[in-house]
Structure formats: C-alpha cells, structure tokens
C-alpha cells in the first residue's frame, strides 16, 4: 500500500490546525469559567450589601414609628 506524500502532509497540516483550534477553545473555556467565578462573587457581594440595606431600612422604619 503506497501513501501519497502530499496527502499525508495535508492531513498533518489539518491535524495541527485542529490541535491549535482545540487549544484556543480550551483557553476560551477557561477564561469563561474565570469570568463566571468573578460574576458569582460579584453577585454574592451585591446580595449581602442588599440584605444589609434591608436590615438598615427595617431598623430605620422602626425608629421612625417610635418617634
């Protein structure tokens, strides 16, 4: 069975291109995971701030009623 050298080189180039594409996709996926992690932290921080503000508002309303 003879192999066409040109065909082998084409296939090797295609494999290399696919490997590069996979590496780029893996990097993009990793970056998106980091972005999601950062967003979750931001959401949690905002939620805690919101809860603190609600507590403060309730306390303020109680003081107003007592006046």
ABEGO torsion letter per residue (X at the ends): XBBBAAAAAAAAAAAAAAAAAAAAAAAAAAAAAAAAAAAAAAAAAAAAAAAAAAAAAAAAAAAAAAX
